[in-house]
Amino acid sequence: MTKIKIGIGQFSSVHLNLQKSLERLEWIIHEASGKNIQLLVLGETWLSGYPVWLDHCPDVARWDHEPTKEAFLRMHQSSITVPGKELEWICTLTEKHKLNLVIGINERIAAGAGQGTLYNSVLTISEEGFLLNHHRKLMPTYTEKMLYGLGNNSAGLKSADTTVGKISASICWEHWMPLTRQALHDSGEQIHVALWPNVHEMHQVASRHYAFEGRCFVIAAGQMLKAKDFPPELELPENLKSNPDKWVLRGGSCVIGPRGNYIVEPVFDKEELILCEIDLAEVIKERMTLDTSGHYQRKDIFHFQIKNTD
């Protein structure tokens, strides 16, 4: 089997509300299953929401700012643990509906050291209901450092073997970390999932470059969030106060082929289940001219090693 039907769930979660987001996730998986989707993707920290308010609300970076701490508390309470009961429930859904799932999450530590730290993580779950890969974003981007810790292991820098091929995943600005890209290229990825908050122009550039360099399909998934759904503790800037229904996270999800070409053009300002069929045979055909983990890599000159930090 080389032809795969994939879907991007470009729907908003219920921001910082874990239970309602899980209910929406169940609906999305049910819809995807009804359309015979074999691989479903949801964007960066979809469960339970990306903190884009860090980049818009005034005073969020002030020291000892109580509204920001309240928002962080709600974010912590709406995150999940790995392993944990919510993850087990999600795994039963993928098994029930026979689809593979890649989903961004806010992750917290269940017990012991680090219970006050969150991680920006991505999970790859098989259609048999098994967690195949768990990757924590290695370096939170700019303002994200206020909320997230640095990904503390290298175990997620791999591709997962699934019924629809070898799937890798990276989060946001990890796509500008050359050695992270090389690690995943070397793992034999056929489908790469690129999780973003918005897949705006430069994120499109990074996603298309990744597809061309890795000679793989890239599923670039963006988030959706309206201004009115920001944490109520935080003050909105004037431009959003007057337009609470404005999409601040606008999606931009798309599918890119191994030549860097769009198979599905970016979709903005619209919630929908984006569908696409891809043919994995294209991956091998394009690696005839460029294979950055094979004949286009000079191992006699360069040495690349991933440290085991599990």
N, C-alpha and C positions, 0 to 999 in steps of 0.2 A: 504494500500500500504506500503510494507516494502522494496521493492527493488528500489533503486535510482540510476540513471545514473548521474555521476558527471564528471567534466572536470577541468583541471588546464591549464590555458593559459600561458604556459611557453614561452612567446614572450617578447622581449624587447619593452619598450615604446620608444618614441622619446625623448631622454634625455633633460629635461628642455625645452620642446616645447609642450605647452598645447594643441594647436589646432591640431597639427599632431598626438599627443598621443590620443586625442579623436577620430580622424579618424581611428586610428589603433584599438582602443577599439571597435568601431562600427563593424569593419571587424571581430574581434575575436568573438564578440557576435553573429554575423551573421553565422560564421562558426560553433559555438557551437550549435546554434539553428538547423542548418541543420543536426546535428548529434544527435538531440533529447536529448541534455544535459539538465538536470533539475536544476543543481547547478554548476555554473561556479565560479572559484576562480582565482584571480590575486594577485601577491606577494606584499611584503612590499613597500609602497609608489610607487606603479606601476605608478600612475598618480602624477607627471610626472617625476619619477626617484629617485632612492636611491643614496645618496651622498657618494658612496664608495670611491671617490677621497680623502676624508678626511684621509683615511688610507694609501694612496699611494703617493700623491703628496708632494714634499718638501715645507716647509715654510708655509703651510696652517694655522698653529696655531700661526704664528707670529702676535704680536699685530699690529693693524692698517695696516694689509697686504691688499693692494688694490685689487690684483687679487682674493683673497678669498671673499672680500666684493662684487666684481662684480659677482662672481659665486652665492653668496647668493641672490643678487638682481634678477638674472635670475631664481633662484629657487623660490623666493617669487612670481615673476610674473607668473610662470607656476603652481602655486598652486591653489586650489579652496576653496570656502567658503561653509559652511554648516549652513543654506540652501544657495542656489545660483542657477544661471541659468544653470551652467554645471551639477550640481546634478539633476536638473529637467529634463534635456535632457537625462541623463543616465537612470533615472527612466522611461522615455517614451520608451527607448530601451528595458528594461527588460519586460515591459508590452507588447510591440509589439511582442517580441520573446518568451514570456511566459517562462522565466527562472529566477531563483534566482541568485543573484550575491553577492559575497563578494570580496571587492577590497580595497587595500591599497592606501592611498592618502597622499600627502602633503597638509595640511590644513592651511589656513590663516584666520585671523579675518577680517570681512568685514568693521566694523566701530567701533568707540569708543576705549576704552582701549585695548591695546594688539595688535595693528595693525602691530607692528614690529616683532611679534612672530609667528613662525610656529609650527604646531603640526604634529606628526607622527600618523596618524589616520587610522582606518579601518571602512568601511561602509558595512552594510548588507542590501540589497535591495530585496524586494519580487518580485515574478513574476507578481504581480498586480501593480507594480510600486511604492511601498511605502517604505520609509526608515524605517527599523525596528530597527536598532541599529547603534549607532554612538559612537565609543570608541576611546579615545585618549590614546596613549601609556603612561603609568603612569610614567615611568622613562626612559628617553633617555639613550642609551647605550654609555658610554665612550665618544668618540669623537663627537657623535651626540649631546651632550649637547652644542656644539658651535652653533648649528643651531635650535634646537627644545626646546620648553618649556615642563615643566612637565605636564602630563595629569591632568587636574584640576577638574575632577568630577568622581564620582563613577557610574554614570548612565549606562555606557557601560559594567559593570561587570555583564552580564546576558546572557541568551540564547534567541534567537529570535524564535518565533513560525512561521514556514513556511510550505508550502505545502509538503516539503520533510523532515520534522522533526524539532527538536529543534537544532539550530545552534549557537555555540559560536565562539569567535575569540580572539586570543591574538597575540601580536607582539614581535617577536624576544626574547630578554632576559626576557620578562615577564614570560616566561616558567620556569624560575628559581626563581620566586617569589612564595613561597609555598601558601601564603594566597590568592593570585590572582587565582591560580589554584583551591583552595578550593571553592572560591566564584563561579567559573564557574561550578565545579562539583555539587555544591548544587543547581544550577539553572536548572539542569536536562538535560544537553547537551547530544545529541546523536551523533552529528557531530561537531567536533572541527576543526576550521581552524587555522593553525599555519603559520603565515607570517614571512618570513626570507628574507634577501638579498641573501645569499648563504645557501643552506641546506647542509653544510659540516658535517663532522663526529660527532662533538659534538652537532650540531643542530639536527642531526638524532637521537642521544642518547636522547636528550630532548623530541623530538617528539614521539619517541617510548615509553619512560617512561610515557609521558602524556596519551597516548592511554591506556596503561596497568593500570595506576593508576585510570583514569577516566572511564575505561571500555566504551570507545567511539571510534568512528572512528576519525582519525586525517588526515586531508588533509594538508600536508606540502608543501607550495608553495615558490619557489625561484625565483629570478630575473635573467635577462640576460642583460649584458652590456659589450661592447668592449672598450678597452683602447682608441681608436680613438674617442669615443663619450664622453670622459671627457670634462668638460667645457674648451673652448679654452683659457680662461684667465690663466689657471693653467699650470705649467710646469710638464711634465711627468717625472717620474724617468727613468733612463737609460734602465732598463730592459723592460719597456713598450714603450719607444721611438723606440726601434729596432723591436718591435713586436706590431704594432698598432691594428692588427686584433685579438689579444689575448682576449679571454673571461676573464674578471676580475670578473664579476658576472657570475657564471657558472650554475645556476639553482639548480639541485639536488632535484627537486620536486618529491614527492612520496605520496602514500596512505598507511595508516597503520590501521590494524584492532584492535579491542578491546582486543586482547591478546598480543598486541605489535608486531605482525607479519606484515611483508610487504605484501600488496596486490598488489601494484605496486612498484617495486624497484626504487631507485633514478635514475633520468635521468639527466645526466650532459652534458654540452657543446653542447646542441642541442635545437633549437627552435621548439616547436611542441605543439599541443593540446593533452594533456595527458588524456586518457579516462579510466573510470573504473565504474563498477557496484558494489554497496554495498547492503547488506541486513541488515536493522536496527534491525531485530529480534536477530542478534548476540549480540547486546548491552545488552539486557535483559538476554540472556543466560549466558553471562560472569559475570553479576552482582550477580548471585547466589553465587559465591565464594568470590567476592570482590565488595563492594559497599561503597565507601569512603564518601558518603553523607547519608548512611543508616546504615545497620547492622555492618559496619566496622568503625563507628564513635561513640565515647563515649561521648555523650552530657551530661551525668551525671558527667563527669570529666572536659571536655573542653567547653569553651564558645567562640563562634566566631560571630563577629558582623561587618557589613560593615557600615561605617559612611556615611550618606547622605550628599554629598558635592555638590549637583547640584546648 
